[in-house]
Amino acid sequence: MGLDDVRRYNQMQQGAIPCYADAATIASLRQMFAYVFTPPAQIGGGLPQLELHEIAGPWSLAGVRIVPVPLWHGRLPVLGFRIGGFAYLTDCNRIPDDSWPLLTGDGGVRTIVLDALRHRPHSTHFSVAEAVGVAQRLGVERAYLTHISHDLGHAATNAQLPAGVELAYDGLVLTV
């Protein structure tokens, strides 16, 4: 709920931030943050500026094809994204059957960033074992686990992970 913090980024880039979301998420944003989209007469410290773009299937951004991948965050539908051989699937705990072909088709995913909150099961996030299982099922070359809790010691957890799987870390840069 830190949408007001977007104002600083608006100032730094001198404009609205492009925001890509499915129709349901856009409707929720417009409802929860009505003051942003239907501003009051007096604004005070300014309002976050978002440029909303509805995701209704694959699209291109700067010539790069992006494929939305439907996922589940508990009972809430969310989206991950695939760009070529790369997939970003975080803040989720389940990949529905219909989404697997989006990850395995066209040569499949080679690198994945994947939610892995902790070792114990969780109702809205993959556990480390579940995330490793997803990486193994996809046969990826590299898997980076993110959305991790303080329960996971970095060095100790990495020492237990299979080859090609590791915890992500602040400052990690991946070239896609």
Phi, psi and omega in degrees: 000029180266033184300327180298335178293344177298335182306321180295321178291325174301317179295316183294320181262003176053049177172181180289152176266126175297134183231119183252126183203158175286169185302319181295320180291319177299317178298319178296317178300314181296327179282310184292328184238047183306325181298338179281321187264340174229078190295150176289170181298322179244126189266329181076241185281009179097165181239150173299143178246115179238142174251102186280134177231121181279132175268120179233016183150188179303146177214170178244142177226119183054038178080005180254128180279129180240128181249117176288140181241108179297134181224177175236138172243084190069241177260006182262123176287135179224174179239139164254181182219145175240133175231103182058236181271014182242140175226142178241106184233089182233166183059049183212165177224001180202142174252116181292156182308320182292343183271338181303317179299334177292338181261338184257339182286170176053044178089352176075175179268134178256329180230136181224141168252124193223140176300136174201084190298311187194182178284319181290148177301153179219150185285343182230003181223149172296145168278171178301314181298319179295319179295318177299320177299319177297313180300318180292319179298322179281342181067036182290155176281321182224137174228130178246121182268131182225184185057042184268151181265172177292351178292341184259105173293131188300302184295316182296318180292315179301324181295337182265349185277150177293163179305137178088356179240131178207160176288138173288168180209158179303132179092353178298132178238128177244135176265123182253000000 
